[in-house]
Amino acid sequence: MDDTVDAIMQVMRVAFDNAYGEAWTRRQVADALVTPNTHYLLYRKKVGGTPDAGETIGFVLSRKAVDEEELLLIAVDPEHRGKGIGNKLLTEYLSEAKLRGAKRIFLEMRSGNPAEHLYREFGFTQIGVRRGYYRGAINGPLDAVTFVFNIK
């Protein structure tokens, strides 16, 4: 498990701007990974044609309860953004969630998060706002926006 935590933290350190207070600690990630019904995907830069070799440059972390899942975190190393990796991660995640029996996916994101366009392109719709949710943000607190995606 330490290898998975290391891989996720490698991306977490560079993908989440400290100004927003969104990044998880190593302890939070490790605790999540040992929690039943928590799932993850790693996206690695291919080395020598082997997809499972090389450095991790993106990840997804989610949690399932009955027929719903919560997309807890999705991140791509900023050096590799704009290459469709977020799209690939989200596509694979939604496919795997469907295989696990999920009917709906929920996610919360910081208001103004540039990834919002990706979620909307996939069909996520806004269902709520939590005012002042991100209290650790510089110039905050900032609102969290809640989205849902219905799997067909």
C-alpha positions, 0 to 999 in steps of 0.5 A: 500500500505504501507504493500506492500512497507514495504515487498518489502523494507524488501527484498531490504535492504538485497538482493541488495549489496550497492557496486553496487548502484542498490537498489531502495529507499522507495520513488521510490518503493512507486511511482512505485506502484501507477503508472498505469500498474505497477505490483508486486508479493511477495513470502512469507515464508509459516507459518502454511501452509498459503502461504500469511502469514509470512515474504516476502522473494522475490519479482518481480516488473514490468511495462507494456506498450501496449504489452511489459513489463519491469521486473524492479526488482526481488530479493530473500533474500540471506538467502533463495537463492538456493532453487528455489524461483527465479525460481518460481518468474520468472515462475509466473511473466512470466505467469501473464505477458502473461495473461496481454497480454505481447508479450515481456519482457525486463530487464536490469541488472548489468554486472556480475550479478549472476542472469544472468544464471537464465535469460538465462535458461528461454530463455532471450537473450541479445540485448544490453549494456549500457556502464557505466549505474550504476554510483553509483557503487563502482569501477564503473561505471558499464555496464547494459546489456539489455535482451529480452524474447519473449512470445509464 
